[in-house]
Amino acid sequence: MIEALTLSAFDRAAASARPEAAASVQRAMLPPVTGAVPGADAAAPADFGQIMASFATGVRDQLRTGEAASIAGIQGKASTQQVVEAVMSAEQSLQTAVAIRDKVVAAYLELSRMAI
C-alpha cells in the first residue's frame, strides 16, 4: 500500500492518462542541501521523485516497525511502553504521509483547473 506513494507511481498514472503530455513533463530538480540534517550522507537525493520515494520507504519502515512491536507485545516479548511508542511513531508517520498525499492531490487538481 505504501509503495503506491512513490512518485514513480504518479508518473505512470500521469503517463497513462495523458501520453501526449508525458514527454513534455520534466522532473523538478532541487538544489542539494548541505548541512541541513546532521548525519545525512553526502549522496542525498537531489530529485523530487527520489526524495518522495525515500520518504515513502521511511514511512513503510515505520509502519512495519510498529506492526512488529505490536506482535512482539502480544507475544509478551516487548513492554507496553515499547509497543505504544512504536505504534504512535507509525501513526504519526502515516498521518504525515496522508497529509502530503492530500497536498499533492490538491495541487494537481488546482493545476488541472488552470486555463491553458
C-alpha positions as CSV (number, residue, x, y, z in Angstrom):
1,M,0.0,0.0,0.0
2,I,2.7,2.4,0.9
3,E,4.6,1.7,-2.3
4,A,1.8,3.5,-4.1
5,L,3.0,6.8,-2.6
6,T,6.2,6.9,-4.7
7,L,6.4,9.5,-7.4
8,S,7.1,6.8,-10.0
9,A,3.5,5.6,-9.4
10,F,2.3,9.1,-10.0
11,D,4.4,9.3,-13.2
12,R,3.0,6.0,-14.5
13,A,-0.6,7.2,-13.8
14,A,0.0,10.5,-15.4
15,A,1.7,9.0,-18.5
16,S,-1.2,6.5,-19.0
17,A,-3.8,9.2,-18.5
18,R,-2.2,11.8,-20.9
19,P,0.5,10.2,-23.0
20,E,0.9,13.4,-25.1
21,A,1.8,15.4,-22.1
22,A,4.1,12.8,-20.5
23,A,7.0,13.7,-22.8
24,S,6.9,17.4,-22.0
25,V,6.9,16.9,-18.2
26,Q,10.3,17.2,-16.6
27,R,11.1,16.5,-13.0
28,A,11.9,19.4,-10.8
29,M,15.5,19.4,-9.7
30,L,16.1,20.7,-6.2
31,P,19.5,22.1,-5.2
32,P,21.5,19.9,-2.9
33,V,21.0,20.8,0.8
34,T,24.2,20.7,2.7
35,G,24.4,20.7,6.5
36,A,20.6,20.8,6.9
37,V,20.3,17.4,8.5
38,P,23.1,16.3,10.9
39,G,24.4,12.9,9.9
40,A,23.0,13.0,6.4
41,D,25.1,11.2,3.8
42,A,26.8,13.1,1.1
43,A,24.8,11.2,-1.6
44,A,21.5,12.8,-0.6
45,P,18.8,12.6,-3.3
46,A,18.5,15.8,-5.4
47,D,15.5,14.8,-7.4
48,F,12.0,15.4,-6.1
49,G,11.0,11.9,-7.1
50,Q,13.9,10.4,-5.1
51,I,13.0,12.5,-2.1
52,M,9.4,11.3,-2.2
53,A,10.5,7.7,-2.7
54,S,12.8,7.8,0.2
55,F,10.1,9.4,2.3
56,A,7.6,6.6,1.3
57,T,10.3,4.0,2.2
58,G,10.8,5.6,5.6
59,V,7.0,5.6,6.3
60,R,6.8,1.9,5.2
61,D,9.6,1.0,7.6
62,Q,8.0,2.9,10.4
63,L,4.7,1.1,9.8
64,R,6.5,-2.3,9.7
65,T,8.3,-1.5,13.0
66,G,5.0,-0.6,14.7
67,E,3.4,-3.7,13.5
68,A,6.4,-5.9,14.6
69,A,6.3,-4.2,18.0
70,S,2.6,-4.9,18.3
71,I,3.1,-8.6,17.5
72,A,6.0,-8.7,20.0
73,G,3.8,-7.1,22.6
74,I,1.1,-9.7,22.1
75,Q,3.7,-12.5,22.4
76,G,5.0,-10.9,25.6
77,K,8.4,-10.1,24.1
78,A,8.1,-6.3,24.3
79,S,6.9,-4.0,27.1
80,T,3.7,-2.0,26.8
81,Q,5.7,1.3,26.6
82,Q,7.8,0.0,23.7
83,V,4.6,-1.1,21.8
84,V,2.9,2.3,22.4
85,E,5.9,4.3,21.3
86,A,6.4,2.2,18.1
87,V,2.7,2.4,17.3
88,M,2.4,6.1,17.9
89,S,5.5,6.7,15.8
90,A,4.0,4.7,13.0
91,E,0.7,6.6,13.3
92,Q,2.4,9.9,13.1
93,S,4.4,8.8,10.0
94,L,1.1,7.6,8.4
95,Q,-0.7,10.9,9.2
96,T,2.2,12.8,7.7
97,A,2.1,10.7,4.5
98,V,-1.6,11.1,4.2
99,A,-1.2,14.9,4.6
100,I,1.4,15.1,1.9
101,R,-0.7,12.9,-0.4
102,D,-3.6,15.3,0.2
103,K,-1.5,18.3,-0.7
104,V,-0.2,16.6,-3.8
105,V,-3.7,15.8,-5.0
106,A,-4.9,19.3,-4.2
107,A,-2.0,20.8,-6.1
108,Y,-2.8,18.5,-9.1
109,L,-6.4,19.5,-9.0
110,E,-5.6,23.1,-8.9
111,L,-3.2,22.8,-11.9
112,S,-5.9,20.8,-13.8
113,R,-8.3,23.7,-13.3
114,M,-6.0,26.3,-14.8
115,A,-6.7,27.7,-18.2
116,I,-4.1,26.8,-20.8
